[in-house]
Amino acid sequence: MGQLPSPGRPPEERAGKPHRRLLLAAPGALLVARAAAAMSSAAASALTVVVIGDSQAQGVAGALQRLYVRDHQHYHVFDRSKIGTGLITRADFSWPEEVRELAVERRVDVAVAMFGANDRPPFHVDDVEPALKERFQRAYGKHVRDIVKAFRDAGVEVIWLGHPIVRDERYAADMAFLNQIYQQAATDEGARWLPLWDLVTDGNGGYAAYGKGVNGETRRLRADDGVHLTPAGYDLVVNRLRPLLEERHAMLSSAAPGQ
């Protein structure tokens, strides 16, 4: 007797009906797609903050990263500071050029800038010819304006931090002079100015190494060099900066599609 013919594939498969394994896989693929879309949406809604400047800026970046370490959904902080740099410190490095490249390299919502410690003027501010002082103000201010303009042209909000008071009186006079330039030049280009001079001072407005930390307890807030801050001091800087960042985040979130 001959062998019976093979029944072949079921009629529904011959008609093009989806395979059962494909039907089972579809919900999983849908979940993956939804998760990816949610992650993409969260990344788009997060405020991207970049910090530029010298070693003081590095301290601020570290404090921001500590603050938002558990809140990546809403804040991304990138440290682009460079120790030993300034606006006039090194002939082989230009912050305006660095910022122009940075502005097109990644999406940035807010740039936080802090300089000064390495840029003491080549004269004493209280004992110099007015013409020389004015030339320095114009030249130095141009660097500040170029940085702010590069960010603003790319749609980036800029917050310029002033330098806090320092222990040495002559050094403090230099920093106060630079702060005047920062404030004028940065705000002229549309940046927000955040002064820090009074952040850690004594009862007479002078330098102090100790003060109230963010938790209200007395802490060591200034480093041994009388210029930099301790981690607790940088946390205090960020505590003053935080409302401006959260204000910007709220504004961008409310303007986002679907909000």
C-alpha positions as CSV (number, residue, x, y, z in Angstrom):
1,M,0.0,0.0,0.0
2,G,1.3,3.5,-0.9
3,Q,2.2,6.1,1.7
4,L,-0.6,8.6,2.5
5,P,0.1,12.2,1.3
6,S,1.3,14.7,3.9
7,P,-1.5,17.0,5.1
8,G,0.8,20.0,4.7
9,R,0.5,23.3,6.6
10,P,-2.8,24.1,8.3
11,P,-5.1,26.2,6.1
12,E,-4.8,29.3,8.3
13,E,-1.0,29.3,7.9
14,R,-1.3,28.8,4.2
15,A,-3.7,31.8,4.2
16,G,-1.0,34.0,5.8
17,K,-2.3,34.1,9.4
18,P,0.5,35.2,11.8
19,H,2.4,32.5,13.5
20,R,1.6,31.9,17.2
21,R,5.2,32.7,18.2
22,L,4.9,36.0,16.5
23,L,1.7,36.8,18.3
24,L,3.4,36.0,21.6
25,A,6.4,38.1,20.8
26,A,4.4,41.2,19.8
27,P,3.4,42.3,23.3
28,G,7.1,42.1,24.4
29,A,8.2,44.2,21.4
30,L,5.5,46.7,22.2
31,L,6.7,47.0,25.8
32,V,10.3,47.5,24.7
33,A,9.2,50.2,22.2
34,R,7.1,51.9,24.9
35,A,10.0,51.8,27.4
36,A,12.4,53.2,24.8
37,A,9.9,56.0,24.0
38,A,9.6,56.8,27.7
39,M,13.3,57.0,28.1
40,S,13.6,59.2,25.1
41,S,10.9,61.5,26.5
42,A,12.6,61.6,29.9
43,A,15.9,62.5,28.3
44,A,14.3,65.2,26.3
45,S,12.6,66.7,29.4
46,A,15.8,66.7,31.5
47,L,17.7,70.0,31.9
48,T,21.2,69.6,30.5
49,V,23.7,71.8,32.5
50,V,27.3,72.3,31.5
51,V,29.8,73.9,33.8
52,I,32.8,75.8,32.4
53,G,35.7,77.6,34.0
54,D,38.7,76.9,36.2
55,S,39.2,74.8,39.4
56,Q,36.5,76.8,41.2
57,A,34.1,75.8,38.4
58,Q,35.2,72.2,38.9
59,G,34.1,72.4,42.6
60,V,30.7,73.8,41.5
61,A,30.3,71.0,39.0
62,G,31.0,68.4,41.6
63,A,28.5,69.9,44.0
64,L,25.8,70.0,41.3
65,Q,26.5,66.3,40.5
66,R,26.1,65.4,44.1
67,L,22.9,67.4,44.3
68,Y,21.3,65.7,41.3
69,V,22.9,62.3,41.5
70,R,19.5,60.7,42.1
71,D,17.6,62.9,39.8
72,H,18.9,62.0,36.3
73,Q,15.4,62.1,35.0
74,H,15.3,65.9,35.4
75,Y,18.9,67.1,35.5
76,H,22.1,66.1,33.6
77,V,25.3,67.9,34.7
78,F,28.5,67.8,32.6
79,D,31.8,69.1,34.0
80,R,33.7,70.8,31.2
81,S,36.0,72.9,33.6
82,K,39.7,72.9,33.0
83,I,42.1,73.4,36.0
84,G,44.8,76.0,35.5
85,T,42.9,78.0,32.8
86,G,41.4,81.4,32.7
87,L,40.3,84.0,30.2
88,I,43.9,85.4,29.8
89,T,46.0,82.8,31.6
90,R,47.2,80.6,28.7
91,A,48.1,81.6,25.1
92,D,47.6,78.0,24.0
93,F,44.0,77.7,25.2
94,S,41.0,79.9,24.3
95,W,37.7,79.6,26.2
96,P,35.7,81.4,23.6
97,E,36.8,78.9,21.0
98,E,36.2,76.0,23.4
99,V,32.7,77.2,24.0
100,R,31.9,77.6,20.3
101,E,32.8,73.9,19.8
102,L,30.9,72.9,22.9
103,A,27.8,74.7,21.8
104,V,27.5,72.6,18.7
105,E,28.9,69.4,20.2
106,R,25.9,68.5,22.4
107,R,22.5,69.8,23.4
108,V,22.9,72.2,26.3
109,D,20.1,74.1,28.1
110,V,22.1,76.0,30.7
111,A,25.8,76.9,30.9
112,V,27.3,77.9,34.3
113,A,30.5,79.8,34.1
114,M,33.0,80.7,36.9
115,F,36.4,82.3,36.4
116,G,38.8,84.6,38.2
117,A,41.2,82.7,40.4
118,N,43.8,82.4,37.6
119,D,43.2,85.8,36.0
120,R,44.6,88.4,38.4
121,P,45.4,91.6,36.5
122,P,49.0,92.4,35.8
123,F,48.7,95.5,38.0
124,H,47.3,96.4,41.4
125,V,43.8,97.8,40.8
126,D,44.2,100.6,43.4
127,D,47.5,101.8,42.0
128,V,47.4,101.9,38.2
129,E,46.9,104.5,35.5
130,P,43.2,104.8,34.6
131,A,44.0,104.4,30.8
132,L,45.7,101.0,31.5
133,K,42.9,99.9,33.7
134,E,40.3,100.8,31.1
135,R,42.2,98.9,28.3
136,F,42.3,95.8,30.5
137,Q,38.6,96.1,31.2
138,R,37.8,96.3,27.5
139,A,40.0,93.4,26.5
140,Y,39.0,91.1,29.4
141,G,35.4,92.0,29.0
142,K,35.5,91.0,25.3
143,H,36.4,87.4,26.3
144,V,33.4,87.3,28.7
145,R,31.1,88.7,26.0
146,D,32.4,86.2,23.4
147,I,31.7,83.3,25.7
148,V,28.2,84.4,26.5
149,K,27.4,85.2,22.9
150,A,28.6,81.8,21.7
151,F,26.2,80.1,24.1
152,R,23.3,82.5,23.5
153,D,23.6,82.1,19.7
154,A,23.1,78.4,20.3
155,G,20.0,79.0,22.4
156,V,21.8,78.3,25.7
157,E,20.9,80.2,28.9
158,V,24.0,81.4,30.7
159,I,24.5,81.9,34.4
160,W,27.8,83.7,35.3
161,L,29.0,83.2,38.9
162,G,30.9,85.9,40.6
163,H,34.0,85.1,42.6
164,P,33.6,85.0,46.4
165,I,35.8,87.1,48.7
166,V,39.3,85.7,49.3
167,R,41.5,86.0,52.4
168,D,44.4,88.1,51.0
169,E,43.3,91.7,50.8
170,R,45.1,92.5,47.5
171,Y,43.8,89.3,45.9
172,A,40.3,90.2,47.2
173,A,40.6,93.7,45.5
174,D,41.6,92.0,42.2
175,M,38.6,89.6,42.4
176,A,36.2,92.5,43.2
177,F,37.6,94.3,40.1
178,L,37.1,91.2,37.9
179,N,33.6,90.7,39.3
180,Q,32.7,94.2,38.1
181,I,33.8,93.2,34.6
182,Y,32.0,89.9,34.7
183,Q,28.7,91.5,35.8
184,Q,28.8,94.2,33.2
185,A,30.0,92.2,30.2
186,A,27.9,89.1,30.9
187,T,24.6,90.9,31.5
188,D,25.2,93.1,28.4
189,E,25.1,89.9,26.4
190,G,22.0,88.5,28.1
191,A,23.5,86.3,30.8
192,R,22.2,86.0,34.4
193,W,24.6,87.3,37.1
194,L,24.8,85.4,40.4
195,P,27.1,87.2,43.0
196,L,28.9,85.0,45.6
197,W,30.9,87.7,47.3
198,D,28.8,87.6,50.5
199,L,28.4,83.8,50.5
200,V,30.9,83.2,53.3
201,T,31.7,86.4,55.3
202,D,32.1,87.5,58.9
203,G,29.9,90.0,60.7
204,N,31.7,92.9,59.0
205,G,31.5,91.5,55.5
206,G,35.1,90.3,55.6
207,Y,36.6,86.9,54.8
208,A,35.6,84.0,56.9
209,A,36.7,80.3,56.8
210,Y,33.7,79.0,58.7
211,G,30.0,79.6,58.4
212,K,26.6,78.0,58.2
213,G,26.3,75.1,55.7
214,V,23.3,74.1,53.8
215,N,22.0,72.1,56.8
216,G,22.3,75.2,59.1
217,E,25.3,73.8,61.0
218,T,28.6,75.6,61.3
219,R,31.1,74.1,58.9
220,R,34.5,74.7,57.4
221,L,33.6,76.4,54.1
222,R,36.9,77.7,52.7
223,A,40.0,75.7,51.8
224,D,43.4,76.3,53.4
225,D,44.6,78.5,50.5
226,G,42.0,81.1,51.4
227,V,40.7,81.1,47.8
228,H,38.9,77.9,47.0
229,L,36.0,76.4,49.0
230,T,35.6,73.1,50.7
231,P,33.0,70.6,49.4
232,A,30.6,72.0,52.0
233,G,31.3,75.5,50.6
234,Y,30.6,74.5,47.0
235,D,27.4,72.9,48.2
236,L,26.5,76.4,49.5
237,V,27.2,77.9,46.1
238,V,24.9,75.3,44.5
239,N,22.2,76.0,47.0
240,R,22.2,79.6,45.8
241,L,22.4,78.5,42.1
242,R,19.7,75.8,42.4
243,P,16.6,78.1,42.2
244,L,17.8,79.5,38.9
245,L,18.3,76.0,37.4
246,E,14.9,74.8,38.6
247,E,13.2,77.9,37.3
248,R,14.7,77.2,33.9
249,H,13.7,73.6,34.0
250,A,10.1,74.5,34.9
251,M,10.0,77.0,32.0
252,L,11.3,74.6,29.5
253,S,9.1,71.8,30.7
254,S,6.0,74.0,30.4
255,A,6.9,74.9,26.9
256,A,7.5,71.3,25.8
257,P,4.9,69.7,23.4
258,G,2.2,67.8,25.3
259,Q,2.8,69.7,28.5
